Amino acid sequence: MKIKLFSIFVIVLLLSCKVKKNEKITFLQGYIAWQQKNWNYAASYFLKTEEIASRYNKDLTKYVDYALASTYLMQNENEAALEKLTLIEEKED
């Protein structure tokens, strides 16, 4: 179920017209690593996407936070995941 939800999330994100090509490619690399259960590479690509998004696309950061949170959960890093999920909630306010 987690994989299906995450896959739908990625498709919606990649089809978004606000996301630039560089952000899409980096995020997609993270998604592929996530699908291959290579959590370290996935986190690395998502962190890189977060860095790019923080400069150019603030709307994207909550999606990247979700991707990082799901990656951290798969690594049993619950505190880091909760931190990212809390950031999403704060950005919604």
N, C-alpha and C positions, 0 to 999 in steps of 0.2 A: 504494500500500500504506500509506504514512504517513497519508494522509487517511482511509482506512477504519479504521485502528487508532485514530486520534484521534477519529473519529466514534463508535466504540463506547465509547471512554473517556468521552466527553461524555454519552452516553445513560445509562451506568451512574451517573455522577456526579449527573446531574439526577434520577434515580429514587431516589437515596439519601434516606432519610427524615431523616437527620441534618443535611442541608443546608437552611438557611433560605431563604425566598423571595427576600430581597434578594441573598443570595449566588448563588442560582441565576440570577437575572436578569442580574446583572453578569457572571457567568461565561458565560452564554449570549450576551451581547453580544460578549464577547471571541471566543467560538467563531464567531459569524457573521462578525466581522471577519477571523478566521483563514481561514475558508472563502472569503472574498472576496479573500484574499491581501493584505489591508491590515494588514501586520505591525505597524506603529506603533500603530494603534488596538487591535489584538488585545493587544499587550503592555500597553498602557495599561489596558485593562479587566481583564486578568489581574492586573496589579499592584494595581489597586483591590480585586479579589477577595481577593488575598493579604493586603492590609491589614485587610479585614473579618474574614477567617478567622483571622488571627493573634490577634485579640481575642476572637472568639466560638467558633471551631471549629478547634482545632488539628489535628484529623484531616484537614481539607480542605487544609491547606497543602501536603502532599506532592503532591496532585493538581494544585494550582495551580502548584507548582514544575515538574511535568511539562509543563503547558501552556506555561509561560514558556520552558522549555528547548526545546520544539519550535518555538516562535516565534523564539527566538534563533537556532536552527539554520537556519531559513528565511532569516534575515537575514545568515547567515554570521558570526554573532557566536559563534564556537565556544567561546571562553573563558567567556563568560557562561553559555552552555548547559551546559558542563561543571560550572560552579559550582552551578547549580541541580540537576543530576543528582546531584552529590555530596551535596547537602543531603538529597535523597530517600533515598539510601543510609544516611546518618547517622541519619535519622529511623526507619529500619527496625530499627536496632540496639537 
